[in-house]
Amino acid sequence: MLMKPEATKHKLNRVSAKLSTSLLRYCKDIRADKAFLDAGHANRAVNQNDMAFIFFNRYIDLWDAIVDPEANMISENTEFEGTDIPPPYEIPLPEKNLLSETERDQIRDWVLEVNMDGNVGN
């Protein structure tokens, strides 16, 4: 976590993306929604749209689960099978979202745009 701001400060974007992605394995110990949001932004900054797409999708799922914990519908975990990123049912949810609904919608729009453009999974 301490290396990430240093990498960003020195414009080491690829290192920052790798660090942000690596931190996801600790999302039981750190704030999970921030970890997925940061990993999405960092990977998008280095044009790793496939990874950014997956991480932003999980962020949106977490955002929705924070808003309505009773309807927590995060059951899909196929993207993370075989990784050391904890499944959603093991991740503690924060009480409040980091972003507003408008900011979340901007991320959702990017996810939909990338998906419709066919820039994911190629």
SVG drawing of the C-alpha trace seen along z (x, -y; Angstrom):
<svg xmlns="http://www.w3.org/2000/svg" viewBox="-33 -12 42 34">
<polyline fill="none" stroke="black" stroke-width="0.4" points="0.0,0.0 2.9,-2.3 4.5,-1.7 1.4,-2.6 1.5,-6.4 5.2,-6.4 4.7,-4.6 2.0,-7.1 4.2,-10.0 7.0,-8.9 4.6,-8.1 5.2,-4.4 1.7,-3.6 2.3,0.1 3.9,0.6 0.9,-1.2 -1.5,1.1 0.3,4.2 0.4,3.0 -3.3,2.1 -4.1,5.5 -2.0,7.3 -3.7,5.6 -7.0,7.2 -5.9,10.4 -6.1,8.5 -9.6,7.1 -10.7,9.0 -8.3,6.8 -8.5,3.5 -11.6,1.7 -12.7,3.9 -14.6,1.4 -11.7,-1.1 -9.3,1.7 -11.4,2.7 -12.0,-0.9 -8.3,-1.7 -7.4,1.5 -9.9,0.5 -8.6,-3.0 -5.0,-1.9 -5.5,0.8 -7.6,-1.5 -4.7,-4.1 -2.4,-1.5 -5.0,-0.4 -5.5,3.0 -9.2,2.7 -10.0,6.4 -8.7,6.2 -10.3,2.7 -13.6,4.0 -13.6,7.0 -12.5,4.8 -15.0,2.1 -17.7,4.7 -16.9,6.0 -16.8,2.5 -20.3,1.8 -21.5,5.0 -20.0,4.0 -21.5,0.5 -25.0,2.0 -24.5,4.4 -23.5,1.5 -26.7,-0.3 -28.9,2.7 -27.1,5.4 -30.3,7.5 -30.4,7.9 -26.7,8.7 -26.7,10.4 -23.0,10.9 -22.9,14.6 -21.0,14.7 -17.3,15.2 -16.1,17.0 -13.7,14.1 -11.8,14.7 -11.8,18.5 -8.3,19.9 -7.0,16.6 -6.2,15.6 -8.8,12.8 -11.4,13.7 -14.9,14.5 -17.6,11.9 -19.2,13.7 -15.9,13.4 -15.5,9.7 -16.8,7.4 -19.0,4.5 -18.4,1.0 -21.3,-1.0 -21.1,-3.8 -20.1,-4.0 -17.0,-6.0 -18.6,-7.4 -21.9,-9.1 -24.5,-7.5 -23.5,-9.9 -19.8,-8.9 -20.7,-5.2 -22.8,-5.8 -19.8,-7.2 -17.9,-4.0 -20.9,-1.9 -21.2,-3.8 -17.5,-3.2 -18.0,0.6 -21.0,0.7 -19.2,-1.3 -16.1,1.0 -18.3,4.0 -20.4,2.8 -17.2,1.7 -15.9,5.2 -12.7,4.0 -13.0,6.7 -11.9,10.3 -10.0,9.9"/>
</svg>
